[in-house]
């Protein structure tokens, strides 16, 4: 059964495109999109998880079918986004939830745990960027006339660099990939700089580590997210390796669904 799709306006004047499935009485899990910002990439794993969970996902503010409030991108940061997601949880009457996110979705999951621990049962994160890549910083500084080039660069980055199963990524559909043309610009110019505003306080993470489940992709170059290994080792968080690159929910949804279920036992 496809998820229920609807629009929700929160108190901060954000209009969110939300997709929800499951009984409503089962434990809540929230799936946060990555840099592409569009929740359609979660359709397969949503179908796998909905028999056991109430699954909620959404387009990020300013992406695809979600409309940001005026000045939503002013003073943008991971903890600002975390507060926006809490506002959505309030509107949907979700008292607490497990949170999944890959890449920047993992950034926002971690920010939610740090700032709103009582609302977060646990986080399940995959390959969190800990610094902004230099090429992304360079693209963000380009004039708007270079937006078509940014879109072209991002298409290649996502297809070749982040997905080992290109057929699965392209299989998300023409309409989905058309929406990403706008989303890539929003991501590069507004969201990607958020990475450098995260706090990686070791003592805080040691206190929270029982709620943190962390994975890396076995098919990604080790250097890309080796900082995850270093930090997790320092604070005592085990890391599990999945046979994928950056988006396990796209390429290996069955494996990721089983991992989620194990984390939630």
C-alpha positions as protocol buffer text, in pm:
chain_id: "A"
residue {
  index: 1
  type: UNK
  ca { x: 0 y: 0 z: 0 }
}
residue {
  index: 2
  type: UNK
  ca { x: 148 y: 342 z: -93 }
}
residue {
  index: 3
  type: UNK
  ca { x: 205 y: 592 z: 187 }
}
residue {
  index: 4
  type: UNK
  ca { x: -49 y: 859 z: 270 }
}
residue {
  index: 5
  type: UNK
  ca { x: 69 y: 1193 z: 127 }
}
residue {
  index: 6
  type: UNK
  ca { x: -42 y: 1528 z: 266 }
}
residue {
  index: 7
  type: UNK
  ca { x: 67 y: 1885 z: 336 }
}
residue {
  index: 8
  type: UNK
  ca { x: 115 y: 2021 z: 687 }
}
residue {
  index: 9
  type: UNK
  ca { x: 182 y: 2380 z: 796 }
}
residue {
  index: 10
  type: UNK
  ca { x: 371 y: 2415 z: 1122 }
}
residue {
  index: 11
  type: UNK
  ca { x: 377 y: 2703 z: 1367 }
}
residue {
  index: 12
  type: UNK
  ca { x: 693 y: 2844 z: 1206 }
}
residue {
  index: 13
  type: UNK
  ca { x: 497 y: 2883 z: 877 }
}
residue {
  index: 14
  type: UNK
  ca { x: 676 y: 2598 z: 701 }
}
residue {
  index: 15
  type: UNK
  ca { x: 461 y: 2392 z: 465 }
}
residue {
  index: 16
  type: UNK
  ca { x: 579 y: 2032 z: 464 }
}
residue {
  index: 17
  type: UNK
  ca { x: 507 y: 1757 z: 214 }
}
residue {
  index: 18
  type: UNK
  ca { x: 469 y: 1454 z: 442 }
}
residue {
  index: 19
  type: UNK
  ca { x: 441 y: 1084 z: 362 }
}
residue {
  index: 20
  type: UNK
  ca { x: 323 y: 846 z: 633 }
}
residue {
  index: 21
  type: UNK
  ca { x: 248 y: 475 z: 647 }
}
residue {
  index: 22
  type: UNK
  ca { x: 184 y: 207 z: 907 }
}
residue {
  index: 23
  type: UNK
  ca { x: -87 y: 160 z: 1165 }
}
residue {
  index: 24
  type: UNK
  ca { x: -34 y: 480 z: 1361 }
}
residue {
  index: 25
  type: UNK
  ca { x: -22 y: 281 z: 1684 }
}
residue {
  index: 26
  type: UNK
  ca { x: 316 y: 115 z: 1611 }
}
residue {
  index: 27
  type: UNK
  ca { x: 644 y: 277 z: 1726 }
}
residue {
  index: 28
  type: UNK
  ca { x: 737 y: 584 z: 1524 }
}
residue {
  index: 29
  type: UNK
  ca { x: 1036 y: 606 z: 1294 }
}
residue {
  index: 30
  type: UNK
  ca { x: 1123 y: 924 z: 1105 }
}
residue {
  index: 31
  type: UNK
  ca { x: 1333 y: 908 z: 787 }
}
residue {
  index: 32
  type: UNK
  ca { x: 1520 y: 1232 z: 713 }
}
residue {
  index: 33
  type: UNK
  ca { x: 1628 y: 1290 z: 351 }
}
residue {
  index: 34
  type: UNK
  ca { x: 1988 y: 1368 z: 263 }
}
residue {
  index: 35
  type: UNK
  ca { x: 2118 y: 1643 z: 37 }
}
residue {
  index: 36
  type: UNK
  ca { x: 1866 y: 1563 z: -235 }
}
residue {
  index: 37
  type: UNK
  ca { x: 1595 y: 1666 z: 11 }
}
residue {
  index: 38
  type: UNK
  ca { x: 1319 y: 1453 z: -144 }
}
residue {
  index: 39
  type: UNK
  ca { x: 1154 y: 1172 z: 51 }
}
residue {
  index: 40
  type: UNK
  ca { x: 1058 y: 963 z: -252 }
}
residue {
  index: 41
  type: UNK
  ca { x: 1392 y: 784 z: -220 }
}
residue {
  index: 42
  type: UNK
  ca { x: 1252 y: 616 z: 95 }
}
residue {
  index: 43
  type: UNK
  ca { x: 956 y: 445 z: -76 }
}
residue {
  index: 44
  type: UNK
  ca { x: 1109 y: 93 z: -75 }
}
residue {
  index: 45
  type: UNK
  ca { x: 1228 y: 97 z: 284 }
}
residue {
  index: 46
  type: UNK
  ca { x: 902 y: 257 z: 397 }
}
residue {
  index: 47
  type: UNK
  ca { x: 711 y: -40 z: 255 }
}
residue {
  index: 48
  type: UNK
  ca { x: 946 y: -279 z: 435 }
}
residue {
  index: 49
  type: UNK
  ca { x: 922 y: -102 z: 772 }
}
residue {
  index: 50
  type: UNK
  ca { x: 554 y: -10 z: 777 }
}
residue {
  index: 51
  type: UNK
  ca { x: 434 y: -351 z: 907 }
}
residue {
  index: 52
  type: UNK
  ca { x: 635 y: -289 z: 1225 }
}
residue {
  index: 53
  type: UNK
  ca { x: 651 y: 90 z: 1252 }
}
residue {
  index: 54
  type: UNK
  ca { x: 458 y: 407 z: 1189 }
}
residue {
  index: 55
  type: UNK
  ca { x: 689 y: 554 z: 924 }
}
residue {
  index: 56
  type: UNK
  ca { x: 701 y: 928 z: 864 }
}
residue {
  index: 57
  type: UNK
  ca { x: 915 y: 1106 z: 609 }
}
residue {
  index: 58
  type: UNK
  ca { x: 900 y: 1441 z: 432 }
}
residue {
  index: 59
  type: UNK
  ca { x: 1059 y: 1671 z: 179 }
}
residue {
  index: 60
  type: UNK
  ca { x: 1297 y: 1907 z: 357 }
}
residue {
  index: 61
  type: UNK
  ca { x: 1193 y: 2275 z: 374 }
}
residue {
  index: 62
  type: UNK
  ca { x: 1266 y: 2439 z: 41 }
}
residue {
  index: 63
  type: UNK
  ca { x: 1302 y: 2107 z: -142 }
}
residue {
  index: 64
  type: UNK
  ca { x: 1062 y: 1954 z: -394 }
}
residue {
  index: 65
  type: UNK
  ca { x: 706 y: 1983 z: -256 }
}
residue {
  index: 66
  type: UNK
  ca { x: 782 y: 2150 z: 80 }
}
residue {
  index: 67
  type: UNK
  ca { x: 765 y: 2529 z: 96 }
}
residue {
  index: 68
  type: UNK
  ca { x: 995 y: 2718 z: 333 }
}
residue {
  index: 69
  type: UNK
  ca { x: 875 y: 3003 z: 548 }
}
residue {
  index: 70
  type: UNK
  ca { x: 994 y: 3352 z: 456 }
}
residue {
  index: 71
  type: UNK
  ca { x: 1359 y: 3394 z: 559 }
}
residue {
  index: 72
  type: UNK
  ca { x: 1379 y: 3021 z: 645 }
}
residue {
  index: 73
  type: UNK
  ca { x: 1735 y: 3005 z: 517 }
}
residue {
  index: 74
  type: UNK
  ca { x: 1856 y: 3296 z: 729 }
}
residue {
  index: 75
  type: UNK
  ca { x: 2096 y: 3175 z: 999 }
}
residue {
  index: 76
  type: UNK
  ca { x: 2056 y: 2820 z: 869 }
}
residue {
  index: 77
  type: UNK
  ca { x: 2224 y: 2552 z: 1077 }
}
residue {
  index: 78
  type: UNK
  ca { x: 2178 y: 2191 z: 1188 }
}
residue {
  index: 79
  type: UNK
  ca { x: 2014 y: 2289 z: 1516 }
}
residue {
  index: 80
  type: UNK
  ca { x: 1777 y: 2527 z: 1339 }
}
residue {
  index: 81
  type: UNK
  ca { x: 1670 y: 2239 z: 1113 }
}
residue {
  index: 82
  type: UNK
  ca { x: 1636 y: 2012 z: 1417 }
}
residue {
  index: 83
  type: UNK
  ca { x: 1397 y: 2261 z: 1574 }
}
residue {
  index: 84
  type: UNK
  ca { x: 1197 y: 2274 z: 1251 }
}
residue {
  index: 85
  type: UNK
  ca { x: 1160 y: 1895 z: 1255 }
}
residue {
  index: 86
  type: UNK
  ca { x: 1049 y: 1908 z: 1620 }
}
residue {
  index: 87
  type: UNK
  ca { x: 781 y: 2155 z: 1512 }
}
residue {
  index: 88
  type: UNK
  ca { x: 662 y: 1903 z: 1255 }
}
residue {
  index: 89
  type: UNK
  ca { x: 664 y: 1624 z: 1515 }
}
residue {
  index: 90
  type: UNK
  ca { x: 451 y: 1845 z: 1740 }
}
residue {
  index: 91
  type: UNK
  ca { x: 202 y: 1907 z: 1460 }
}
residue {
  index: 92
  type: UNK
  ca { x: 182 y: 1535 z: 1383 }
}
residue {
  index: 93
  type: UNK
  ca { x: 155 y: 1452 z: 1755 }
}
residue {
  index: 94
  type: UNK
  ca { x: 467 y: 1233 z: 1751 }
}
residue {
  index: 95
  type: UNK
  ca { x: 592 y: 1238 z: 2109 }
}
residue {
  index: 96
  type: UNK
  ca { x: 913 y: 1050 z: 2034 }
}
residue {
  index: 97
  type: UNK
  ca { x: 1063 y: 851 z: 1750 }
}
residue {
  index: 98
  type: UNK
  ca { x: 1359 y: 660 z: 1616 }
}
residue {
  index: 99
  type: UNK
  ca { x: 1538 y: 880 z: 1361 }
}
residue {
  index: 100
  type: UNK
  ca { x: 1719 y: 757 z: 1049 }
}
residue {
  index: 101
  type: UNK
  ca { x: 1940 y: 969 z: 828 }
}
residue {
  index: 102
  type: UNK
  ca { x: 2224 y: 923 z: 583 }
}
residue {
  index: 103
  type: UNK
  ca { x: 2477 y: 1196 z: 507 }
}
residue {
  index: 104
  type: UNK
  ca { x: 2323 y: 1536 z: 594 }
}
residue {
  index: 105
  type: UNK
  ca { x: 2014 y: 1347 z: 712 }
}
residue {
  index: 106
  type: UNK
  ca { x: 2246 y: 1195 z: 971 }
}
residue {
  index: 107
  type: UNK
  ca { x: 2365 y: 1544 z: 1067 }
}
residue {
  index: 108
  type: UNK
  ca { x: 2009 y: 1646 z: 1146 }
}
residue {
  index: 109
  type: UNK
  ca { x: 1943 y: 1319 z: 1330 }
}
residue {
  index: 110
  type: UNK
  ca { x: 2247 y: 1384 z: 1549 }
}
residue {
  index: 111
  type: UNK
  ca { x: 2139 y: 1745 z: 1608 }
}
residue {
  index: 112
  type: UNK
  ca { x: 1794 y: 1623 z: 1714 }
}
residue {
  index: 113
  type: UNK
  ca { x: 1948 y: 1386 z: 1966 }
}
residue {
  index: 114
  type: UNK
  ca { x: 2178 y: 1653 z: 2105 }
}
residue {
  index: 115
  type: UNK
  ca { x: 1910 y: 1920 z: 2139 }
}
residue {
  index: 116
  type: UNK
  ca { x: 1593 y: 1715 z: 2201 }
}
residue {
  index: 117
  type: UNK
  ca { x: 1708 y: 1394 z: 2366 }
}
residue {
  index: 118
  type: UNK
  ca { x: 1371 y: 1316 z: 2524 }
}
residue {
  index: 119
  type: UNK
  ca { x: 1201 y: 1321 z: 2183 }
}
residue {
  index: 120
  type: UNK
  ca { x: 1450 y: 1076 z: 2030 }
}
residue {
  index: 121
  type: UNK
  ca { x: 1438 y: 704 z: 2109 }
}
residue {
  index: 122
  type: UNK
  ca { x: 1757 y: 639 z: 1912 }
}
residue {
  index: 123
  type: UNK
  ca { x: 1927 y: 752 z: 1594 }
}
residue {
  index: 124
  type: UNK
  ca { x: 2042 y: 530 z: 1307 }
}
residue {
  index: 125
  type: UNK
  ca { x: 2294 y: 719 z: 1096 }
}
residue {
  index: 126
  type: UNK
  ca { x: 2502 y: 637 z: 790 }
}
residue {
  index: 127
  type: UNK
  ca { x: 2816 y: 820 z: 677 }
}
residue {
  index: 128
  type: UNK
  ca { x: 2791 y: 1162 z: 840 }
}
residue {
  index: 129
  type: UNK
  ca { x: 2997 y: 1438 z: 677 }
}
residue {
  index: 130
  type: UNK
  ca { x: 3200 y: 1615 z: 945 }
}
residue {
  index: 131
  type: UNK
  ca { x: 3343 y: 1894 z: 727 }
}
residue {
  index: 132
  type: UNK
  ca { x: 3217 y: 2060 z: 411 }
}
residue {
  index: 133
  type: UNK
  ca { x: 3399 y: 1925 z: 107 }
}
residue {
  index: 134
  type: UNK
  ca { x: 3610 y: 2192 z: -64 }
}
residue {
  index: 135
  type: UNK
  ca { x: 3440 y: 2150 z: -400 }
}
residue {
  index: 136
  type: UNK
  ca { x: 3099 y: 2206 z: -238 }
}
residue {
  index: 137
  type: UNK
  ca { x: 3229 y: 2527 z: -79 }
}
residue {
  index: 138
  type: UNK
  ca { x: 3359 y: 2637 z: -416 }
}
residue {
  index: 139
  type: UNK
  ca { x: 3025 y: 2566 z: -587 }
}
residue {
  index: 140
  type: UNK
  ca { x: 2835 y: 2757 z: -317 }
}
residue {
  index: 141
  type: UNK
  ca { x: 3047 y: 3065 z: -395 }
}
residue {
  index: 142
  type: UNK
  ca { x: 2972 y: 3057 z: -767 }
}
residue {
  index: 143
  type: UNK
  ca { x: 2734 y: 3323 z: -905 }
}
residue {
  index: 144
  type: UNK
  ca { x: 2375 y: 3222 z: -981 }
}
residue {
  index: 145
  type: UNK
  ca { x: 2460 y: 3220 z: -1350 }
}
residue {
  index: 146
  type: UNK
  ca { x: 2655 y: 2900 z: -1277 }
}
residue {
  index: 147
  type: UNK
  ca { x: 2352 y: 2718 z: -1132 }
}
residue {
  index: 148
  type: UNK
  ca { x: 2318 y: 2490 z: -1438 }
}
residue {
  index: 149
  type: UNK
  ca { x: 2679 y: 2381 z: -1387 }
}
residue {
  index: 150
  type: UNK
  ca { x: 2609 y: 2310 z: -1018 }
}
residue {
  index: 151
  type: UNK
  ca { x: 2315 y: 2090 z: -1120 }
}
residue {
  index: 152
  type: UNK
  ca { x: 2532 y: 1903 z: -1369 }
}
residue {
  index: 153
  type: UNK
  ca { x: 2808 y: 1852 z: -1109 }
}
residue {
  index: 154
  type: UNK
  ca { x: 2561 y: 1728 z: -848 }
}
residue {
  index: 155
  type: UNK
  ca { x: 2400 y: 1484 z: -1092 }
}
residue {
  index: 156
  type: UNK
  ca { x: 2740 y: 1327 z: -1148 }
}
residue {
  index: 157
  type: UNK
  ca { x: 2829 y: 1332 z: -778 }
}
residue {
  index: 158
  type: UNK
  ca { x: 2510 y: 1157 z: -673 }
}
residue {
  index: 159
  type: UNK
  ca { x: 2505 y: 904 z: -958 }
}
residue {
  index: 160
  type: UNK
  ca { x: 2872 y: 808 z: -962 }
}
residue {
  index: 161
  type: UNK
  ca { x: 3000 y: 899 z: -618 }
}
residue {
  index: 162
  type: UNK
  ca { x: 2711 y: 813 z: -385 }
}
residue {
  index: 163
  type: UNK
  ca { x: 2534 y: 517 z: -548 }
}
residue {
  index: 164
  type: UNK
  ca { x: 2683 y: 179 z: -630 }
}
residue {
  index: 165
  type: UNK
  ca { x: 2351 y: 70 z: -784 }
}
residue {
  index: 166
  type: UNK
  ca { x: 2302 y: 330 z: -1055 }
}
residue {
  index: 167
  type: UNK
  ca { x: 1996 y: 151 z: -1191 }
}
residue {
  index: 168
  type: UNK
  ca { x: 1822 y: 180 z: -853 }
}
residue {
  index: 169
  type: UNK
  ca { x: 1907 y: 551 z: -830 }
}
residue {
  index: 170
  type: UNK
  ca { x: 1787 y: 628 z: -1182 }
}
residue {
  index: 171
  type: UNK
  ca { x: 1486 y: 406 z: -1119 }
}
residue {
  index: 172
  type: UNK
  ca { x: 1346 y: 659 z: -875 }
}
residue {
  index: 173
  type: UNK
  ca { x: 1192 y: 811 z: -1185 }
}
residue {
  index: 174
  type: UNK
  ca { x: 1203 y: 1102 z: -1425 }
}
residue {
  index: 175
  type: UNK
  ca { x: 975 y: 1320 z: -1213 }
}
residue {
  index: 176
  type: UNK
  ca { x: 1189 y: 1266 z: -905 }
}
residue {
  index: 177
  type: UNK
  ca { x: 1511 y: 1354 z: -1086 }
}
residue {
  index: 178
  type: UNK
  ca { x: 1349 y: 1661 z: -1240 }
}
residue {
  index: 179
  type: UNK
  ca { x: 1269 y: 1788 z: -889 }
}
residue {
  index: 180
  type: UNK
  ca { x: 1634 y: 1743 z: -792 }
}
residue {
  index: 181
  type: UNK
  ca { x: 1740 y: 2014 z: -1037 }
}
residue {
  index: 182
  type: UNK
  ca { x: 1604 y: 2275 z: -796 }
}
residue {
  index: 183
  type: UNK
  ca { x: 1700 y: 2077 z: -489 }
}
residue {
  index: 184
  type: UNK
  ca { x: 2069 y: 2060 z: -576 }
}
residue {
  index: 185
  type: UNK
  ca { x: 2087 y: 2440 z: -578 }
}
residue {
  index: 186
  type: UNK
  ca { x: 1904 y: 2467 z: -244 }
}
residue {
  index: 187
  type: UNK
  ca { x: 2136 y: 2205 z: -95 }
}
residue {
  index: 188
  type: UNK
  ca { x: 2463 y: 2360 z: -214 }
}
residue {
  index: 189
  type: UNK
  ca { x: 2375 y: 2719 z: -131 }
}
residue {
  index: 190
  type: UNK
  ca { x: 2182 y: 2674 z: 196 }
}
residue {
  index: 191
  type: UNK
  ca { x: 2222 y: 2331 z: 353 }
}
residue {
  index: 192
  type: UNK
  ca { x: 2574 y: 2206 z: 276 }
}
residue {
  index: 193
  type: UNK
  ca { x: 2744 y: 2482 z: 482 }
}
residue {
  index: 194
  type: UNK
  ca { x: 2552 y: 2356 z: 791 }
}
residue {
  index: 195
  type: UNK
  ca { x: 2802 y: 2074 z: 832 }
}
residue {
  index: 196
  type: UNK
  ca { x: 3067 y: 2303 z: 975 }
}
residue {
  index: 197
  type: UNK
  ca { x: 2829 y: 2424 z: 1248 }
}
residue {
  index: 198
  type: UNK
  ca { x: 2790 y: 2083 z: 1412 }
}
residue {
  index: 199
  type: UNK
  ca { x: 2943 y: 2035 z: 1754 }
}
residue {
  index: 200
  type: UNK
  ca { x: 3134 y: 1714 z: 1806 }
}
residue {
  index: 201
  type: UNK
  ca { x: 3180 y: 1731 z: 2183 }
}
residue {
  index: 202
  type: UNK
  ca { x: 3331 y: 1400 z: 2291 }
}
residue {
  index: 203
  type: UNK
  ca { x: 3186 y: 1405 z: 2643 }
}
residue {
  index: 204
  type: UNK
  ca { x: 2837 y: 1478 z: 2511 }
}
residue {
  index: 205
  type: UNK
  ca { x: 2862 y: 1193 z: 2261 }
}
residue {
  index: 206
  type: UNK
  ca { x: 2987 y: 953 z: 2528 }
}
residue {
  index: 207
  type: UNK
  ca { x: 2677 y: 1035 z: 2731 }
}
residue {
  index: 208
  type: UNK
  ca { x: 2449 y: 980 z: 2430 }
}
residue {
  index: 209
  type: UNK
  ca { x: 2626 y: 683 z: 2274 }
}
residue {
  index: 210
  type: UNK
  ca { x: 2370 y: 423 z: 2386 }
}
residue {
  index: 211
  type: UNK
  ca { x: 2122 y: 593 z: 2151 }
}
residue {
  index: 212
  type: UNK
  ca { x: 2356 y: 613 z: 1850 }
}
residue {
  index: 213
  type: UNK
  ca { x: 2373 y: 341 z: 1583 }
}
residue {
  index: 214
  type: UNK
  ca { x: 2634 y: 419 z: 1315 }
}
residue {
  index: 215
  type: UNK
  ca { x: 2714 y: 257 z: 981 }
}
residue {
  index: 216
  type: UNK
  ca { x: 2952 y: 312 z: 692 }
}
residue {
  index: 217
  type: UNK
  ca { x: 2934 y: 192 z: 334 }
}
residue {
  index: 218
  type: UNK
  ca { x: 3180 y: -82 z: 250 }
}
residue {
  index: 219
  type: UNK
  ca { x: 3189 y: 32 z: -113 }
}
residue {
  index: 220
  type: UNK
  ca { x: 3280 y: 394 z: -35 }
}
residue {
  index: 221
  type: UNK
  ca { x: 3648 y: 498 z: -42 }
}
residue {
  index: 222
  type: UNK
  ca { x: 3767 y: 467 z: 318 }
}
residue {
  index: 223
  type: UNK
  ca { x: 3919 y: 816 z: 327 }
}
residue {
  index: 224
  type: UNK
  ca { x: 3583 y: 979 z: 255 }
}
residue {
  index: 225
  type: UNK
  ca { x: 3433 y: 904 z: 598 }
}
residue {
  index: 226
  type: UNK
  ca { x: 3733 y: 787 z: 799 }
}
residue {
  index: 227
  type: UNK
  ca { x: 3663 y: 1074 z: 1041 }
}
residue {
  index: 228
  type: UNK
  ca { x: 3346 y: 885 z: 1140 }
}
residue {
  index: 229
  type: UNK
  ca { x: 3558 y: 586 z: 1242 }
}
residue {
  index: 230
  type: UNK
  ca { x: 3795 y: 802 z: 1443 }
}
residue {
  index: 231
  type: UNK
  ca { x: 3521 y: 986 z: 1632 }
}
residue {
  index: 232
  type: UNK
  ca { x: 3309 y: 677 z: 1697 }
}
residue {
  index: 233
  type: UNK
  ca { x: 3614 y: 489 z: 1827 }
}
residue {
  index: 234
  type: UNK
  ca { x: 3710 y: 776 z: 2057 }
}
residue {
  index: 235
  type: UNK
  ca { x: 3367 y: 784 z: 2222 }
}
residue {
  index: 236
  type: UNK
  ca { x: 3300 y: 410 z: 2220 }
}
residue {
  index: 237
  type: UNK
  ca { x: 3033 y: 378 z: 1951 }
}
residue {
  index: 238
  type: UNK
  ca { x: 3058 y: 56 z: 1744 }
}
residue {
  index: 239
  type: UNK
  ca { x: 3042 y: 105 z: 1368 }
}
residue {
  index: 240
  type: UNK
  ca { x: 2882 y: -151 z: 1138 }
}
residue {
  index: 241
  type: UNK
  ca { x: 2972 y: -177 z: 769 }
}
residue {
  index: 242
  type: UNK
  ca { x: 2695 y: -219 z: 510 }
}
residue {
  index: 243
  type: UNK
  ca { x: 2768 y: -343 z: 157 }
}
residue {
  index: 244
  type: UNK
  ca { x: 2679 y: -20 z: -20 }
}
residue {
  index: 245
  type: UNK
  ca { x: 2787 y: 338 z: -75 }
}
residue {
  index: 246
  type: UNK
  ca { x: 2606 y: 646 z: 58 }
}
residue {
  index: 247
  type: UNK
  ca { x: 2236 y: 562 z: 18 }
}
residue {
  index: 248
  type: UNK
  ca { x: 2156 y: 216 z: 158 }
}
residue {
  index: 249
  type: UNK
  ca { x: 1785 y: 295 z: 152 }
}
residue {
  index: 250
  type: UNK
  ca { x: 1808 y: 315 z: -229 }
}
residue {
  index: 251
  type: UNK
  ca { x: 2044 y: 29 z: -312 }
}
residue {
  index: 252
  type: UNK
  ca { x: 1997 y: -227 z: -31 }
}
residue {
  index: 253
  type: UNK
  ca { x: 1663 y: -142 z: 134 }
}
residue {
  index: 254
  type: UNK
  ca { x: 1606 y: -497 z: 260 }
}
residue {
  index: 255
  type: UNK
  ca { x: 1943 y: -503 z: 438 }
}
residue {
  index: 256
  type: UNK
  ca { x: 1887 y: -159 z: 585 }
}
residue {
  index: 257
  type: UNK
  ca { x: 1536 y: -251 z: 702 }
}
residue {
  index: 258
  type: UNK
  ca { x: 1675 y: -552 z: 887 }
}
residue {
  index: 259
  type: UNK
  ca { x: 1945 y: -333 z: 1042 }
}
residue {
  index: 260
  type: UNK
  ca { x: 1678 y: -86 z: 1158 }
}
residue {
  index: 261
  type: UNK
  ca { x: 1474 y: -364 z: 1314 }
}
residue {
  index: 262
  type: UNK
  ca { x: 1783 y: -495 z: 1497 }
}
residue {
  index: 263
  type: UNK
  ca { x: 1866 y: -148 z: 1630 }
}
residue {
  index: 264
  type: UNK
  ca { x: 1511 y: -110 z: 1761 }
}
residue {
  index: 265
  type: UNK
  ca { x: 1500 y: -436 z: 1957 }
}
